[in-house]
Amino acid sequence: MQPRRRRRITTAVLTVVLLAFGTAGVVAVRGGIAEHGNATALDDPDSTFVPVVGTVEMPPAAAQASGKEWSQMSVRYTTSDDRHVTTMVWTRRDDKEYDEGQRIGLEYVAQHPTAARLAGNRGGDAEPWRTLLVGIGILAGVIVVPVALLFDEVSRRRRRTTVD
């Protein structure tokens, strides 16, 4: 394969990988911001909690395998004003045996309907900073890698110019 063609293929693959990681980073940052807002609403002493029955969308299977003290699962419910909400709720190690489609008791914050927890505050404490920091780390990598590659290419060209 010719060097020029190899370089174009490498550039195309690197671009696709960086775009994928960039998208993942943006999604993680947005999720972290949303989690932080939900955690703030759940911790606010002035929050009014509304009981509701929700449905498990995605059980915390991955977190069960990791053995962490807490995990999250996706749930959906309809608020008292007929808004359909899908959000994440925190669970604890001893309370995370849920199946997809299972109906469960939840409480959501009336002033912030995406902030929900297991009924009776049985879930684990929210960890909103973790997702946000992971997203920032991914985005930093997406920025640093191309800058480092560009710097390397410029240095290589300068060396070739001074040697010739």
TAFEN-V883023 format. One record per residue. RES is the residue in one letter. PSI is psi as a letter, one per 40 degrees, with the letter a starting at -180 (none if undefined). Layout:
res:psi
RES:PSI
RES:PSI
This chain:
res:psi
M:h
Q:i
P:d
R:d
R:d
R:d
R:d
R:d
I:d
T:d
T:d
A:d
V:d
L:d
T:d
V:d
V:d
L:d
L:d
A:d
F:d
G:d
T:d
A:d
G:d
V:d
V:d
A:d
V:d
R:d
G:d
G:d
I:d
A:d
E:d
H:d
G:d
N:d
A:d
T:d
A:d
L:d
D:e
D:h
P:e
D:e
S:i
T:h
F:h
V:h
P:i
V:i
V:h
G:i
T:h
V:h
E:d
M:h
P:i
P:f
A:d
A:d
A:d
Q:d
A:d
S:e
G:e
K:i
E:d
W:i
S:i
Q:i
M:i
S:h
V:i
R:i
Y:i
T:h
T:i
S:d
D:f
D:f
R:h
H:h
V:h
T:h
T:i
M:i
V:i
W:i
T:i
R:i
R:d
D:e
D:g
K:f
E:g
Y:i
D:i
E:h
G:e
Q:h
R:h
I:i
G:h
L:i
E:h
Y:i
V:h
A:d
Q:e
H:g
P:e
T:e
A:h
A:i
R:i
L:i
A:i
G:e
N:f
R:e
G:i
G:i
D:i
A:i
E:g
P:d
W:d
R:d
T:d
L:d
L:d
V:d
G:d
I:d
G:d
I:d
L:d
A:d
G:d
V:d
I:d
V:d
V:d
P:d
V:d
A:d
L:d
L:d
F:d
D:d
E:d
V:d
S:d
R:d
R:d
R:d
R:d
R:d
T:d
T:d
V:d
D:none
